[in-house]
Amino acid sequence: MNNERQYDYPSQRQHALGLQKRDREWRDYPVGTKAHAYNGGAWLRTERGWQWNGYTRSPGGTFPTPGGDAIGYCVELPHNA
């Protein structure tokens, strides 16, 4: 028997996790924002742009916008935003 709460994708479950749907241009998000990719990982907003897996020990490159795998359904704002 599955006792997990059922959510309507994507709004209820993502809101409970602190995630939201993209609501502005990528450049307008504050530093520290994460744009989650649909196959795992995330893009981190830095002062220089968007860094692939920028929150890990071995981050990737930095680009002006997140890659195409960040489709905008899972944006996580920093706690101080």
C-alpha positions in Angstrom: 0.0 0.0 0.0 1.4 3.4 -1.0 1.0 6.0 1.8 2.7 8.8 -0.2 0.6 11.9 -0.8 -0.5 12.2 -4.4 0.1 15.6 -6.2 -1.2 17.0 -9.4 1.9 17.6 -11.6 3.6 20.0 -11.5 2.2 22.7 -9.2 1.4 21.1 -5.9 4.4 18.8 -5.3 6.9 21.3 -6.7 5.5 24.1 -4.5 5.8 21.9 -1.5 9.5 21.4 -2.4 10.1 25.2 -2.8 10.1 24.9 -6.6 8.1 27.1 -9.0 7.5 27.4 -12.7 9.6 29.9 -14.6 7.9 33.3 -14.5 10.5 35.7 -15.9 13.5 35.9 -18.2 16.5 33.8 -17.1 18.7 36.9 -16.6 16.2 38.3 -14.1 16.6 35.6 -11.5 18.8 36.3 -8.5 22.2 34.8 -7.9 21.7 31.4 -6.1 18.6 30.3 -8.1 18.6 26.7 -9.4 17.0 25.7 -12.7 16.6 22.0 -12.5 17.1 19.9 -15.6 14.6 17.3 -16.5 17.1 14.4 -16.5 18.7 15.4 -13.2 21.3 18.0 -12.2 20.7 21.7 -12.1 21.9 25.1 -13.4 23.0 27.5 -10.8 22.7 31.3 -11.3 26.0 33.0 -10.5 27.2 36.5 -11.0 28.7 35.5 -14.3 25.7 33.6 -15.7 24.3 30.0 -15.3 26.7 27.3 -14.3 26.0 23.6 -14.8 25.9 21.8 -11.5 27.5 24.9 -9.9 26.5 23.7 -6.4 28.6 20.5 -6.6 32.4 19.9 -6.1 33.0 19.6 -9.8 30.9 22.2 -11.6 30.7 22.6 -15.3 30.9 25.6 -17.6 29.1 28.9 -17.2 26.8 30.2 -19.9 24.5 33.2 -20.4 21.4 31.1 -20.0 20.7 27.5 -18.7 20.8 24.7 -21.3 17.8 23.4 -23.1 17.4 20.7 -20.5 16.1 23.3 -18.0 12.6 23.6 -19.4 11.4 26.0 -16.8 9.1 23.8 -14.7 11.5 23.5 -11.8 13.0 26.8 -10.7 14.2 27.0 -7.1 14.8 30.4 -5.7 17.4 31.0 -3.0 16.1 31.2 0.5 17.1 34.9 0.8 15.2 35.9 -2.3 
